[in-house]
Amino acid sequence: MIKSYKLRRHIANAIIYVLLAILGLLWISPFVYLLMHSFRLESMTTVPYLIPHQWGFDNYIALFQNSGSSAINFPRWFLNTLVVAIFSCIISTISVLAVAYTFSRLRFGARKKLMNVAMILGMFPGFMTMIAIYYLLKAMGLNQNLIALVICYSSGAGMGFQISKGFFDTIPRALDEAATIDGATKNQIFWRIILPMSKPIVVYTVLTSFIGPWCDFILAKIIMGDARDLYTVAIGLQSMVSPEFINQYYKQFLAGSVLVAVPITTLFLIMQRYYVEGVTAGGVKG
């Protein structure tokens, strides 16, 4: 019986591992294709084979040599996205952590109601309000403006406080009480005591606040319209594979896609340990 059970378990595990390996290959194959053909020198339309025969950095060099042309300005798009992502990340991180600390530590009359409202509003997809946001920004003269993107990405960030609040709930309130006895204000407790102890959730919030603006396409496209010099990389890369330019810029599109992934991948690899700790610790309490 025991041998039969072990045999069945080994067979079941082997089947599971094979299925996971197949799914892993399917998942990673688009990224392998993207990376390989970003170094491809042959034409994508006339050469039928899958693996490139000639390799080089010409596609990456062309991304920057062609900057300023009417069709492609990748360095400008990259810089636009970086500026928007950095400012949005800073504002969003402070907003999320401040709101999370407020709901975790302070007790006031509308606390539960505000938390419920934020939870309900978070259930609605963001694209439902994009047209209204565009007309509001247009009325204020902020359409086709990078400042508008920063405002949109960071203004409602505080409603995503749930995970950060769960992390702050795990920090003993005795620390706050001891600091209060010593004469510290709530503001001093937050900046000098709680945040230095909350590195995992700070890293998690920074990463999520940076990734959103960096990868967004729909909202940026609506706000920027046809202002090509103000495109983010998401809009710019999409324009490179439009019917008008795809034959000319497809390989450069692949190279640009690789470059766009580098900052996020680097950040995640460096901060992965803190990211996981922030997610797991933030789910302990609600």
C-alpha positions in Angstrom: 0.0 0.0 0.0 2.7 2.4 1.0 4.7 1.7 -2.2 1.6 2.0 -4.3 0.8 5.4 -2.7 4.3 6.7 -3.2 4.3 5.6 -6.8 1.0 7.4 -7.5 2.3 10.5 -5.8 5.5 10.4 -7.9 3.5 10.0 -11.1 1.2 12.9 -10.1 4.1 15.1 -9.2 5.8 14.3 -12.5 2.7 15.2 -14.5 2.4 18.4 -12.5 6.0 19.3 -13.1 5.7 18.6 -16.9 2.6 20.8 -17.1 4.3 23.6 -15.2 7.4 23.3 -17.5 5.2 23.5 -20.6 3.3 26.5 -19.2 6.6 28.2 -18.3 7.9 27.7 -21.8 4.7 29.1 -23.3 4.9 32.1 -20.9 8.5 32.9 -21.6 8.5 32.3 -25.3 7.2 35.8 -26.3 10.0 37.3 -24.2 12.6 35.1 -25.8 11.3 36.1 -29.3 11.3 39.7 -28.3 14.9 39.6 -27.1 16.3 37.5 -30.0 14.8 39.6 -32.8 15.7 42.9 -31.1 19.3 42.0 -32.2 18.3 40.8 -35.7 19.9 42.4 -38.6 18.0 40.8 -41.5 14.7 42.1 -42.7 11.6 40.8 -40.8 9.4 40.7 -43.9 11.6 38.9 -46.4 13.5 36.3 -44.2 11.2 33.5 -43.0 13.3 31.8 -40.4 12.5 32.2 -36.7 16.1 32.4 -35.2 18.1 35.3 -36.6 21.3 34.4 -38.6 22.9 37.8 -38.2 23.1 39.6 -34.8 24.0 43.1 -33.9 23.1 46.3 -32.0 22.0 48.2 -35.0 18.4 48.3 -33.9 19.3 49.8 -30.5 21.6 52.3 -32.1 18.9 53.3 -34.6 16.5 54.1 -31.7 18.8 57.0 -30.7 20.2 58.0 -34.1 16.7 58.5 -35.5 15.6 60.7 -32.5 14.0 64.0 -33.6 12.5 62.5 -36.8 8.8 62.9 -37.5 8.2 59.3 -36.8 10.3 58.3 -33.9 11.9 60.1 -30.9 12.6 57.3 -28.5 15.0 59.2 -26.1 12.3 61.9 -25.7 9.6 59.4 -25.0 11.8 57.5 -22.5 12.6 60.8 -20.7 9.0 61.8 -20.6 8.0 58.5 -19.1 10.8 58.6 -16.6 10.0 62.1 -15.4 6.3 61.3 -15.1 6.9 57.9 -13.3 9.4 59.4 -10.8 7.2 62.3 -9.8 4.1 60.2 -9.7 6.0 57.6 -7.6 7.1 60.1 -5.0 3.7 61.7 -4.6 1.8 58.4 -4.7 4.1 56.8 -2.2 3.8 59.6 0.4 0.0 59.7 -0.2 -0.5 56.0 0.2 1.7 55.6 3.3 0.2 58.7 5.0 -3.4 57.5 4.4 -2.6 54.0 5.5 -1.0 55.2 8.7 -4.0 57.5 9.4 -6.5 54.7 9.1 -4.3 52.3 11.0 -3.5 54.5 14.0 -6.1 57.2 14.3 -9.7 56.7 15.4 -12.3 59.3 14.2 -16.0 59.3 13.4 -16.0 58.7 9.7 -13.1 56.2 9.7 -15.1 53.1 8.8 -17.3 54.9 6.3 -14.3 56.4 4.5 -12.6 53.0 4.3 -15.7 51.4 2.9 -16.1 54.2 0.3 -12.5 53.7 -0.8 -13.1 50.0 -1.0 -16.2 50.4 -3.2 -14.6 53.0 -5.5 -11.6 50.7 -6.0 -13.9 48.1 -7.5 -14.8 50.2 -10.5 -12.3 50.1 -13.4 -10.4 53.2 -14.0 -11.2 53.6 -17.7 -14.8 54.4 -16.8 -13.8 57.9 -15.8 -11.1 58.6 -18.4 -13.3 60.6 -20.8 -14.6 62.8 -17.9 -11.0 63.3 -16.7 -9.9 64.3 -20.2 -12.6 67.0 -20.4 -11.8 68.3 -17.0 -8.2 68.6 -17.8 -9.0 70.3 -21.1 -11.2 72.8 -19.3 -8.2 73.6 -17.1 -5.8 73.8 -20.1 -3.9 70.8 -19.0 -4.6 68.4 -21.8 -1.4 67.4 -23.8 0.7 68.1 -20.7 3.0 65.9 -18.7 1.8 67.6 -15.5 -1.7 66.2 -16.2 -0.3 62.7 -16.2 1.3 63.2 -12.9 -1.9 64.6 -11.4 -4.0 61.7 -12.8 -1.6 59.0 -11.6 -1.0 60.4 -8.1 -4.2 62.1 -7.1 -6.2 59.0 -6.4 -3.3 56.9 -5.2 -4.3 57.2 -1.5 -7.3 55.0 -2.0 -4.9 52.0 -2.5 -4.0 52.1 1.2 -5.3 48.6 2.2 -2.0 46.6 2.0 0.0 49.3 3.6 -2.6 49.7 6.4 -2.3 45.9 7.0 1.4 46.3 7.4 1.1 49.2 9.8 -1.4 47.2 11.9 1.3 44.7 12.6 3.6 47.3 14.2 2.9 47.4 18.0 0.9 50.5 19.1 3.1 50.5 22.2 5.8 52.2 20.2 3.4 55.1 19.4 2.3 55.4 23.0 5.9 55.4 24.2 6.9 58.1 21.7 3.8 60.2 22.6 4.8 60.0 26.3 8.2 61.4 25.3 6.5 64.3 23.6 6.6 63.2 20.0 3.8 64.3 17.7 1.9 62.1 15.3 3.9 63.6 12.4 7.2 62.8 14.1 6.1 59.3 15.0 5.2 58.6 11.4 8.4 59.9 9.8 11.0 59.0 12.5 9.7 55.8 14.0 7.1 54.0 11.8 8.6 54.6 8.3 12.2 53.5 9.3 10.6 50.2 10.5 8.5 49.8 7.4 11.1 49.3 4.7 9.3 46.3 3.1 6.0 48.1 2.6 7.8 51.3 1.5 9.6 49.4 -1.2 6.4 47.6 -2.2 4.6 51.0 -2.5 7.5 52.6 -4.5 7.5 49.7 -7.0 3.8 49.6 -7.6 3.6 53.4 -7.8 6.4 53.4 -10.4 5.2 50.5 -12.5 1.7 52.0 -13.1 2.8 55.2 -14.8 5.7 53.5 -16.6 3.4 50.9 -18.3 0.2 52.8 -18.7 -1.1 53.3 -22.3 -4.8 54.1 -22.3 -4.9 57.2 -20.1 -1.7 58.6 -21.5 -3.0 58.2 -25.1 -6.3 60.0 -24.3 -4.5 62.9 -22.6 -1.7 63.3 -25.1 -3.7 62.9 -28.3 -1.4 63.7 -31.2 1.3 65.6 -29.3 4.1 63.3 -30.5 6.9 65.0 -28.6 5.0 64.4 -25.3 4.4 60.7 -25.9 5.3 58.2 -23.2 7.1 55.0 -24.3 3.9 53.0 -24.3 2.3 55.3 -26.9 5.5 55.8 -28.8 6.1 52.0 -29.2 2.5 51.5 -30.2 2.9 54.2 -32.9 6.0 52.4 -34.2 3.9 49.3 -35.1 1.1 51.2 -36.7 0.4 50.2 -40.4 2.2 53.3 -41.5 5.5 52.5 -39.8 5.5 48.8 -38.9 7.7 47.6 -41.9 10.3 50.3 -41.2 10.4 50.3 -37.4 9.4 46.9 -36.2 12.9 45.7 -35.2 13.4 49.0 -33.4 10.1 48.5 -31.7 11.4 45.2 -30.4 14.6 46.9 -29.2 12.7 49.6 -27.5 10.5 47.1 -25.7 13.6 45.5 -24.3 14.9 48.8 -23.1 11.6 49.7 -21.5 11.7 46.5 -19.4 15.2 47.2 -18.1 14.4 49.8 -15.4 11.4 47.8 -14.0 13.3 44.5 -14.1 16.3 46.0 -12.4 14.3 47.6 -9.6 12.4 44.4 -9.0 15.5 42.2 -8.8 17.2 44.6 -6.4 14.1 45.0 -4.2 12.5 41.6 -4.6 13.0 40.5 -1.0 11.4 43.6 0.4 8.6 43.4 -2.2 7.6 39.9 -1.0 7.9 40.9 2.6 5.7 43.9 2.1 3.0 41.9 0.3 2.9 39.1 2.9 3.1 41.3 5.9 0.4 43.6 4.5 -2.0 40.8 4.3 -1.8 39.8 8.0 -4.5 42.3 9.2 -7.2 44.2 7.5 
